[in-house]
Amino acid sequence: MDRSQTLSPRAIESMIADGHTIVISQGRVLRLDGWLDKHPGGRLAVMHMVGRDATDEINVYHSAQTLQLMGAYRIGRIAQPWTNFTPPIRGGIFRKYQDEDESLGSVSDDEEPALTSKLASLNSSTTSLGLTSGDELKPFSEPLIRSVSRSSESDGYDNGVDFNHRRAFQAKGDTLDPDPGSKLVAEYPLPHLHCPHAYTAHTVQEEINKDLRDYPSLDAVTQRGITAKYQALHQRVKDEGFYNCRYLEYGKEFVRYSILFIVFITALRAEWYMTSAAFLGLFWHQIMFTAHDAGHRGITHNFVADTLIGMFVADFCCGLSIGWWKSSHNVHHLVTNHPEHDPDIQNVPLFVTGPAFFKSLHSTYYDFTFAWDGAADFLAPYQKYTYYPVMGIARFNLYLLSWLHLLSPRSMNLGSAAWTRPTEIGFMLCYWFIFGYCLLWRTLPTWPIRIAFVLLSHVITFPLHIQITLSHWGMPTADLGDAESFPQRQLRTTMDVDCPAWLDFLHGGLQFQAVHHLFPRVPRHNLRRLQVLVREFCAETGIEYKILGFVDGNKEVLGRLHEVGKQVEMLVQCQKYMAATGESGLH
């Protein structure tokens, strides 16, 4: 195959239908079949990019050396601009060539816009609502929004577009008023609220409508303009040295970790067991921030070096698999707050962060269906009260997830990353030998002290779990479709936490989650400076930069949990009404 040929969207669609892993990057068509099982970040991170222009995602997640190596997978180029397909993992449907008259070759410049427009209508952006694991749409849950791009807008974009005044629509009664850039059609009037399915559909639609009102339009011109400004910002980030790690700051971190560990050991030897447990918990809380940095290759920017740092900190010192974290976290970054795909918000029945969970929802990460059942009906209304207690013991769940990952086929990497799984297992076994046998069994004298030591040391880490959830659980979970650009989705679903600079050590960089989601490999000690540029970017594009203080951020999350809990109470009332009357509610 000629690697310089221009491949049509129809040709690329057919290749994806044949099972090939096709990703677009910088105008190049990459066939990543041979890389899928070797990707250190996991298969799913690649699968979520199939059929999409993943230029921004690929550039911010990979080093310059890796980007050069990707050239070996090039099989052609595309005629710009590109209209994203919905990846197969997200329910996208692709057609093979049906007859011998269709050619797999390139297309002329005249044919390209017509084909792109045709595919836009065939694979139009839809909400995630109503897609079952078999890609069937139930009558009550058909796509609520259909996006039909104007072919005239595929000719380019205007960097001078006024982002602040381009909104997707303005609500008028029960219909949507589309703007010239993106025709958005509401297909349902206000549903009969006695029907649980219709109530769920209505609640999800309200969330979508709100985000479409509050954020820049999804039309091609606006989103390409946002992407162009984001790419210019990324170039500035590279030029101004934001990727340069300030190793002196890690020297300070090491001193702090050492002090906490020394106090833990000293108190243990003095038989001040609860004091020792508290400082062990503080040590775990602080050192895991470095594991997060290493998992993103934000320290040395070298895969082997950062992976070993991450393994030592997470697996050996804390008993948590950095491989599990990377597998889950990479997907979280790419599909942030997407109910079907982001494992970080898939916590039914304990927590429900959006109405999309009200129907049984199949997780593409866990390959498991989170059934909406009586337990969810009962627990969700109380989730604002159970939030802090569950965060206090969340570390025990991380142990379980770590071992489930290491013992599953998902942790088996091929190629240059094949060594990671056995190394992790070795480090994890060392942790449990030291913590479980040497400390708990051989050093602590009685079972009550052992139990109290374990509980206190683990509960002390709960601020870390609060910090992890704080930036996303209070933010939207609505899926606005494939037309939304990478930077807009990251900023729409992520919140920063405001704090004085002297408290940065306590938050470990996680207070800059919105900045981090835009530039995940930037070392955390540079994020505060980078925040200034991100604020400027948001002001230029009209994307809200959400930032709250720690207390207000907690109120935001609790308010969201309370709001969804009230929605569940209404859902239960609908179910009771149907059970009592026998009415379907589908009027």
Sequence and secondary structure as in RCSB ss.txt:
>XXXX:A:sequence
MDRSQTLSPRAIESMIADGHTIVISQGRVLRLDGWLDKHPGGRLAVMHMVGRDATDEINVYHSAQTLQLMGAYRI
GRIAQPWTNFTPPIRGGIFRKYQDEDESLGSVSDDEEPALTSKLASLNSSTTSLGLTSGDELKPFSEPLIRSVSR
SSESDGYDNGVDFNHRRAFQAKGDTLDPDPGSKLVAEYPLPHLHCPHAYTAHTVQEEINKDLRDYPSLDAVTQRG
ITAKYQALHQRVKDEGFYNCRYLEYGKEFVRYSILFIVFITALRAEWYMTSAAFLGLFWHQIMFTAHDAGHRGIT
HNFVADTLIGMFVADFCCGLSIGWWKSSHNVHHLVTNHPEHDPDIQNVPLFVTGPAFFKSLHSTYYDFTFAWDGA
ADFLAPYQKYTYYPVMGIARFNLYLLSWLHLLSPRSMNLGSAAWTRPTEIGFMLCYWFIFGYCLLWRTLPTWPIR
IAFVLLSHVITFPLHIQITLSHWGMPTADLGDAESFPQRQLRTTMDVDCPAWLDFLHGGLQFQAVHHLFPRVPRH
NLRRLQVLVREFCAETGIEYKILGFVDGNKEVLGRLHEVGKQVEMLVQCQKYMAATGESGLH
>XXXX:A:secstr
  TTSB  HHHHHHHHHTT  EEEETTEEEE TTTTTT TT HHHHHTTTTSB HHHHHHHS HHHHHHGGGGEE
EE  SS      GGGT       STTS  S   TTHHHHHHHHHHHHT    STTB TTS B GGGS SEEEE  
GGGGG   TT  GGG BSEEEETTEEEEBTTBEEEE   S  TT HHHHHHHHHHHHHHHHHHHSB  SHHHHHH
HHHHHHHHHHHHHHTTTTS  HHHHHHHHHHHHHHHHHHHHHHHTT HHHHHHHHHHHHHHHHHHHHHHHTT SS
  HHHHHHHHIIIIIIIH   HHHHHHHHHHHHHTTT TTT GGG  TTT   SGGGGS EEETTTTEEE   HH
HHHHGGGHHHHHHHHHHTHHHHHHHHHHHHHTSGGG   GGGTTHHHHHHHHHHHHHIIIIIIIIITTS SHHHH
HHHHHHHHHTTHHHHHHHHHTTTTS      TTS HHHHHHHS  EEE  GGGHHHHTTGGGHHHHHHSTTS GG
GHHHHHHHHHHHHHHHT    EEEHHHHHHHHHHHHHHHHHHHHHHHHHHHHHHHH      
